[in-house]
Amino acid sequence: MRLVCEAFQRKKSRLRLVVPSYHMRRGHPWLAARELWDEILHMREPATMRDFLNRHNDEILYVESGTPTVLQDLDTPDDYLKHKPR
């Protein structure tokens, strides 16, 4: 998370998204500039966040994380507990 936030603070002006990656695979969590939030909030099924990222692919700054944990998608409290560091 720290890598993503730091990269966002020093990003180039046209790059409105920062996405962690591991071996060239998109990870989580990613960060979107405020001006993209309305587009995200107004998405309707069957559109997905993957569709959103693909639409804005030329605006993404990828940050290599060096760890596969960014590939884990934690959507529920149970997901978090399952992957929580001990």
PyMOL commands that set and color helices and strands:
alter all, ss='L'
color gray80, all
select helices_A, chain A and resi 2-9+34-41+49-55+57-59+68-71+77-83
alter helices_A, ss='H'
color red, helices_A
select strands_A, chain A and resi 17-22+25-26+31-32+60-64
alter strands_A, ss='S'
color yellow, strands_A
deselect
rebuild
show_as cartoon
